Amino acid sequence: MAYRHIPVMLDEVLEHLQCAPGRIIVDGTLGGCGHALPILERILPDGLLIGVDQDPAAIANAATVFAGREQNVRLFHDNYANLPSILASADIAGVDGIVLDLGLSLYQLESSGRGFSFTRDEPLDMRMDTDAETTAGDLIHRAEKSELARIFRQYGEERWANQIAGAIDRRRRREPIRTARELAALVSEAIPKRAAARSRIHPATRVFMALRIAVNRELERLESFMDAAPRLLNPGGRLCVLSFHSLEDRIVKHRLRQHASTCTCPPGLPVCTCNQQPQLRIRTPKPAVPSPAEVRANPMARSTRLRAAEKLKWPEEIGKPKPPRG
Ligand SMILES: C[S@@+](CC[C@H](N)C(=O)[O-])C[C@H]1O[C@@H](n2cnc3c(N)ncnc32)[C@H](O)[C@@H]1O
């Protein structure tokens, strides 16, 4: 049976994407098709949904969800960072909308058996793409202690990164750390009791998030996609990104600002020399957040940040002479 996902901020996503019959829309993170299905309904009868997910289980699921809709749906088991080549392979020069809903699906967290949840006795895998080489177990057992500490500090913003890396190093010299639950227990022991008691989240939350980000190279992939995004969109096309932690949101915010900026010269230059032309108009000066009602109904949505932008139309909006500086 096909699995589904409760789509986060669905009304807002649909509003920003402006789905209409005949449009070509990319869902770069299909998951349980929670966004993709209502998008498809709005672009029928002659629109095209391009669905991408790096998890083969999500693609197999989507094939079931969209059975009989093959004329309007193309599915790709791939990374959204490869969208330029995915679209080129499908002979598509530009699309009218792209949505990314970053992070893990409920299926991956609860049923994939890949050790994403620290409450389970599952192997330390954490690959979203099960064809990828490196698992969380490989990192835990092979990375230098200092590299582990860097991962926990940089990707998990974990204050006790050195202590946790040290505890892992001591344990792995004696015996392998086999399951997610074993690792979670080890992390809990490595953190001072008082700090753990004060925290509102499970002591292993940040370490698990950091490992997942490292295993799936999530931030590099997001940066690479965000660099390419404007040239994938048709004029007037929309981009909508839902992120779940500050590291992701910061990347989206900065890249959108760069693409929307008229000038990237260092401050103080008397004349503009960069010749930067804005590509996008930002539609969300501040990130949109889920309504209190949505958070009550789906507490997992509480940390969502939505940012959206629109590709400028040429030549009316791009290519205007630049105003003088200052
Ligand atoms: C939060 S879920 C998406 C849920 C979906 N919007 C829904 O409502 O059903 C995120 C999905 O994106 C996929 N994913 C995450 N990073 C990806 C990437 N870089 N490329 C392709 N898929 C990715 C994951 O495998 C997961 O299935």
The ligand as an SDF file (V2000), in Angstrom:
LIG
                    3D

 27 29  0  0  0  0  0  0  0  0999 V2000
   10.0480   15.9930    4.2860 C   0  0  0  0  0  0  0  0  0  0  0  0
   10.0530   14.7510    3.0620 S   0  0  0  0  0  0  0  0  0  0  0  0
    9.0310   15.3910    1.8180 C   0  0  0  0  0  0  0  0  0  0  0  0
    7.5790   15.1710    2.1280 C   0  0  0  0  0  0  0  0  0  0  0  0
    6.6660   15.5360    0.9950 C   0  0  0  0  0  0  0  0  0  0  0  0
    6.7090   16.9380    0.6700 N   0  0  0  0  0  0  0  0  0  0  0  0
    5.2710   15.1560    1.3580 C   0  0  0  0  0  0  0  0  0  0  0  0
    4.4860   16.0410    1.7400 O   0  0  0  0  0  0  0  0  0  0  0  0
    4.9400   13.9650    1.2960 O   0  0  0  0  0  0  0  0  0  0  0  0
   11.6200   14.9330    2.3450 C   0  0  0  0  0  0  0  0  0  0  0  0
   11.9260   13.9660    1.2130 C   0  0  0  0  0  0  0  0  0  0  0  0
   12.9640   14.5520    0.4560 O   0  0  0  0  0  0  0  0  0  0  0  0
   13.9160   13.5990    0.1150 C   0  0  0  0  0  0  0  0  0  0  0  0
   15.1860   14.3130   -0.0340 N   0  0  0  0  0  0  0  0  0  0  0  0
   15.8770   14.9640    0.9200 C   0  0  0  0  0  0  0  0  0  0  0  0
   16.9760   15.5280    0.3990 N   0  0  0  0  0  0  0  0  0  0  0  0
   16.9580   15.2460   -0.9310 C   0  0  0  0  0  0  0  0  0  0  0  0
   17.8330   15.5700   -2.0160 C   0  0  0  0  0  0  0  0  0  0  0  0
   18.9440   16.2870   -1.8220 N   0  0  0  0  0  0  0  0  0  0  0  0
   17.4840   15.1260   -3.2530 N   0  0  0  0  0  0  0  0  0  0  0  0
   16.3600   14.3950   -3.4380 C   0  0  0  0  0  0  0  0  0  0  0  0
   15.5220   14.0370   -2.4520 N   0  0  0  0  0  0  0  0  0  0  0  0
   15.8110   14.4720   -1.2110 C   0  0  0  0  0  0  0  0  0  0  0  0
   13.9000   12.5990    1.2280 C   0  0  0  0  0  0  0  0  0  0  0  0
   14.3530   11.3480    0.7670 O   0  0  0  0  0  0  0  0  0  0  0  0
   12.4150   12.5930    1.6380 C   0  0  0  0  0  0  0  0  0  0  0  0
   11.7300   11.5860    0.9450 O   0  0  0  0  0  0  0  0  0  0  0  0
  1  2  1  0
  2  3  1  0
  2 10  1  0
  3  4  1  0
  4  5  1  0
  5  6  1  0
  5  7  1  0
  7  8  2  0
  7  9  1  0
 10 11  1  0
 11 12  1  0
 11 26  1  0
 12 13  1  0
 13 14  1  0
 13 24  1  0
 14 15  1  0
 14 23  1  0
 15 16  2  0
 16 17  1  0
 17 18  1  0
 17 23  2  0
 18 19  1  0
 18 20  2  0
 20 21  1  0
 21 22  2  0
 22 23  1  0
 24 25  1  0
 24 26  1  0
 26 27  1  0
M  CHG  2   2   1   9  -1
M  END
$$$$
